[in-house]
Every structure is written in structure tokens, then in C-alpha cells.
Amino acid sequence: MLRTKLLISTAFAGLLATSPALADEVIVGLITKTSTNPFFVKMKEGAEEKAAELGAELRSFAGKYDGDNEAQIEAIESLVAAGAAGILITPSDPAGLADTVQRAREAGVLVIALDTPFDPVDAADATFATDNRKAGLLIGEWAAATMGDTSDAKIATLDLSEAQITVDVLRNQGFLEGFGVDVNDPNAMYDEDDPRIVGGDTTLGAEEGGRTAMENLLQVDPGINVVHTINEPAAAGAYEALRAFGLEDQVLIVSVDGGCPGVQNVQEGIIGATSMQFPLRMASMGVEAVVTFAETGEKPGTTEGLDFFDTGVELVTDQPVEGVPSITTEEALTKCWG
């Protein structure tokens, strides 16, 4: 902790001597949860393209795995020491990183959360993200309308982790609300008492995690017929587990992401519907905001009525239902990533 404070203080002194706004090239940092997830690959691509367009220098960092908090702390320290004008970050631990981010901001660095809000959200200067609650709400409403009579629903949620990370909670609670479940506390998972919920398990957002979580929940109740997954890799794993038990035709799977493999899975009937988000747009807008800040000191704002800037979400399905706006997989394949 002492080393971190000293490093931040030293970096701050450097910033006073040479402001990024006065440097020949604005340094923009990008810190993602991992470097392998297609979502973050596309995010990096968007940041690189915009940085090249604006003549900024992009420095990218990533954790070795989803939840690698120490790697993200080290990346923030490195960028502050380098005199970065701003940092774009998808926080692995939105609450645990708040103090480190605060010290970076005190050193004059603009910090923008991408995709995953901090906890509290104002720990960062701004957030560019999908409205993750809306993303969950859309697939929940679609699943309920597709099922019709939901009284016999047996719901499983395949979530990210046990840490109650903001993006995980928002998607989970949005889905349940959309499906018609009383979620009790909308800012916490697993406190519901609706008898239709079989249970939830964690996946770390990976296909293997989705497979294992689905197997675990099928042992609780093999009659599960509605599955919400945190993302499309987890959905693909869940489907493989269901198929291994010959249960793939009894279950409606919904998800969030909008990656090209996920959209293709919707087209093939593996996933019923997914909510598409736009990582390239998030990162591109983030780089532009940092450059603007370096040049003018202006910080980005929020979407009206929200505490973040909404970068958009669209429901993707080839089985549209009345009252829930959606696009087809054919349309989605022209917008998808990965």
C-alpha cells in the first residue's frame, strides 16, 4: 500500500511538470479483464483504431484471468507513472479497485469505466457501458413472452462469480425482473424466494464454466426449462451439458453479448435470444473522451436519466415477440464482433 501511494505521488509530481495536454502525444491506457475474451479483443481493436485516428498513444494491459485484480492495480500504477491522460478500464473488482482509482484521479488522470461500472459508480469520472439491466430485462421479457404460461417455469441462472460484480448483478436481476420474478433487492443476486427459481451457479464467463454450472444445476432439478447466462460462451457450455443429457430441446436459453459466434448460435437455435452490446463503440468513445480531456479539460457526461453513458443494446432473435423490439440474426451478423 505504501509503495502504491509513493508511486502515485511521484507520478503526480511528474504530471505537474509535464501535463499530457502539453505533450506531443496523448497517452491513453486501456485495461481489460483478460486479453483472450473476444469482447475485450474487439474493445482493444476499437481503442487502437480511434487512437491511431486521433494521433494518441494507446498502452494496453489485461489480467491473466477474469478477476485478476492485482494485475489491474499494477497497470493503473504503470499508467499514472507514465503520465497517461486517461485510463479506460473494465474493472475485475469494481469495489476493490475504487481506492486505487481514486488515487489515480487525484493525480490528474481521467478514469473511465468500460462495460462494468465501479461500485460506487462515481468512483470513476465516467462510465461508458451497455445498460446491462436493460439487456437482462429484454431477454427476460422475451423468454416470458415466448413461454407464454410461465407458472411451470424452472429457472436456472448461470452467472459470472460469487462476488456480486455490478455487471453480473445487473444482468441477472434485469432478466428476472423481465421474466416476472420479484427480485427483492435489485442490487443483489440470490435473495429471491420465487419457487420457480431452481438456483444459480458461477461460470467465470467461460464455456467450460457454463458446462459445469449447468451440470450442477441439473442435479438439483433435471426439469429446468429456462436458463439465463451471463454471456454467450457460458451459454454454449450450458447447451453442451444439456445435449449430453438429451435435454437440449426442453430448455430456453437466453444470454447477453452479441459476439458473432453467439449470434450464429441464435441462428442455429442453440440460444433463443441474446442482447447485443457494442464493445468497439465503448472503447472508441473512451479514447475520444480522453483526448478531449487532455486538450480541453472537459469530462464526459451521462445519458439523461442514467448515471452512465449508454452505448446501446439490441435484442437479437429469429423468434420475435410482440412488445419486445428485436433485430434478426441476419441483421445482427452485420453488427456483431469476435
NORDALIN-V718608 format. One line per field, one symbol per residue. phi: phi as a letter, one per 40 degrees, with the letter a starting at -180 (. if undefined). psi: psi as a letter, one per 30 degrees, with the letter a starting at -180 (. if undefined). Layout:
phi: ???
psi: ???
This chain:
phi: .cdccccccccccccccbcdccccbccbcbbbcabbcdccccccdcccccccccgcbcbbbaccachcccccccccdcccccgccabbabccbdcccdcccccccccgccbbcbgbccbccccbcabbacccccdcdccccccccccgcccccbbbbbbcaccfcdccccccccdcccchcccgccbacgbcbcccccibabbfgbccccccccccccccaccdbbbbbcacdccccccccccccgbcccbcbbabigcdccccccccgcbcabccbbcccdcccccccccccccbgcbcbbcdgbbaccchabcbabbcbcgbcabcccccccbcbg
psi: eeeeeeeeeeeeeeeeejkefflekkkkkkjlelffkeefeeeeeeeeeeeeefglkkkklllfljgieeeeeeeeeeeeefgkelkkkjkeieeffeeeeeeeefggkkkkkkejlljlegflelkjlkieeeeeeefeeeeeeeecjgfgkjkkkjaelffhkeeeeeeeeeeeeefgkjgcjfgklgglgkffjellllfggleeeeeeeeeeeffejfgkfkkkkeleeeeeeeeeeeefgggfffkjklakdgleeeeeeeefgekellkklieeeeeeeeeeeeeeeeefgkllalkkflgljjglkkkklgillkfjkllleeeefffll.
